[in-house]
Amino acid sequence: MPLQNAKVLLLNSSYEPLSICDAQKAILLLFGGKAVAVAHHPDRFICTVTESFPLPSIVRLTFFVRVPYKKLMLNRKNIFRRDNFQCQYCGRRDRQLTIDHVVPRSKGGDDTWENLLTACSVCNSKKGDRTPQEAGMPPINEPFRPTHIMLMRKFITTISEDWKPYLYMTR
């Protein structure tokens, strides 16, 4: 597998998750002295002419990076991720998904995390220009503003066991 396909969890010096990068970037950080390895892939190695090194799974920066408050982009993709690509009215995943305003725009509803949710086209049409209470269609989960770490966890298709404590997941 090429180094660009191997994913590495990048931590701040305080062990807070910053991002996920490819192994090539992680190796450059390690050899440049800007990061230290926290965990390695158990059976993968980087081989040079004379040595082999374990492929990192988690790296921690040796200096603290002050990250400004990460304002998550309010867009379709992130709303779908937050709602697990599932209609929040019927729970189906096999239909064409749309974005629904809980409080319709015609009734003063805004484009905010707390007013947008994922709905299949059938439920969105059925709800129409009404609130969920008026339509008798309460959402499965109330819409909310997700955290950076929450969306990072949903972005990753497979999560390594050694990443879970740093992403605030139970083992």
N, C-alpha and C positions, 0 to 999 in steps of 0.2 A: 504494500500500500504506500503511495507517495506521501511525503511529509505534509503536503498541503491538505490531505484528507484526514490525517490524524488530528484530533481536537485536544486542546489543552486548556484547563481552567486557569485563568490568570487572576491571582489574588493581590491585593494591596499589601503593604508591609504589615498592616494591622489584621491580616487574614480575611478581609472583606472581599467578596467576589467583585471583580471589575468587569471582566468580559471572558469570552471564549475565543481563543486564537488557534491558528494552526501550529503544528509542531515545529515547523521551520522558524516561525517568529519566536517561539519559546526557546529554541536552541540558540538563536542569535542573542536573546536576552541573557541566557545562562552563560554562554562563552564570553559575552561582553561584560560580565560581572554585574549586570543590572538586576539579576534575579537568581534565586536559589530554588532547587527542586524540592518539593514537599512530598511528592509521591511519583512513582514510576509505573509504567505499564509492565506487568509481570513478565511478559514473554516477547517484548519487542525491544530491539536495540538499534542504535545508530553506529554503523561501522566505518572507521577510517582505515587507512592502510595499515596502521600499527596497533590501533586500539578499538575497543567497542564500548559504547556508553549506553546505559538504559534510557529508553525513550521516556521523557517526562509525561506525566499525566496531569500534575498540578505544579505550577510554579508560583513563587511569591516574590514580589519586587523587593529589592533591598532598601528602597527609599519610599517614603510615603508620598503618594500622589493625591493632592487635594482635588477631588472631583466635585465640580459644581452640582447642585441639585439636578438630578437627571429627570428632566421633564419628558415624560413618555409622549411620543407622538400619538395623537388621536387620529387613527386612520382605520380603514376597513380591516386590514390584516391584523392589527393589534386587537381590535374588537373581536374578530373571529377567534384569535388565540385565547383571549381572556375567557370567552364563552365555550371553549373547547370544540369549535366548529360544529356546534349543536344548536338547533332551534330552541330558544328559551321558552317557547310556548308548548310545543308538542314533544320535544326531546329528540326529534329525528335528525339524522346526519346524512341521509341519503337523498335529500332534496336540494334544489338550488337555494342557496342561502342569500339573504339580503340583510340590510341594516334597517332596524325599526326604531322610530322615536317612541319611547314610552308615553310621554306627553307629546301629542302631535304638534308640529310647528304652527299649525293654524290655531292652536290653543296656547301658544306661548312657549312651547318646548324648545330648548336649546340643543345645539350640537355639543354635548358634554358627555364625559364618561358615565355619569350617573343617569343620563337620559337615553342612551343608545344601547341597543342589544341586538344579538343575532336572532333572526327569525327566518323560517323558510318562506318561500313566496306564497304558499297556500295560507299559512297563518297570518302573514303580513296583510294579505288581501282580506282575509276574514275579519281581522281586527279593524282594518280600515282607518278612518279618521277619528278613532275613539281612544280613550285611555283603556288600559287592561281591565280596570274595574267596570267601566261602562260596557265593554265587550264580553265580560265574564271570562276573561283569559288571563289569570294571574301568571306571571313569569315563574319559571322553575327557580331561577336565581335572580335576585335583585341586581341591577347593574351597579358597578362600583369602579373606582379608580384603582387599577392594579399597581403593584410596585415593580420596580426595575427587576428585582430578583425573581418575582413571580413570572414575568414574561420571559426571562432568561431560561427558567426551568421549562416552560412550555415550548421554547424555541428548539431545545435540544431533543432530538429524537430518541437517543439512547443515553442514559446517564450512568456513568461509571459509579460503582459503589463508593469509591473513595472521594467522589465529589459531593455526595449527599450531605455530610455534616456542614460543608461550607455553603451549600445552597439551602440550608435550613430545612432539610428533609430528613425523616427518620430512616434508619437503616433497614 
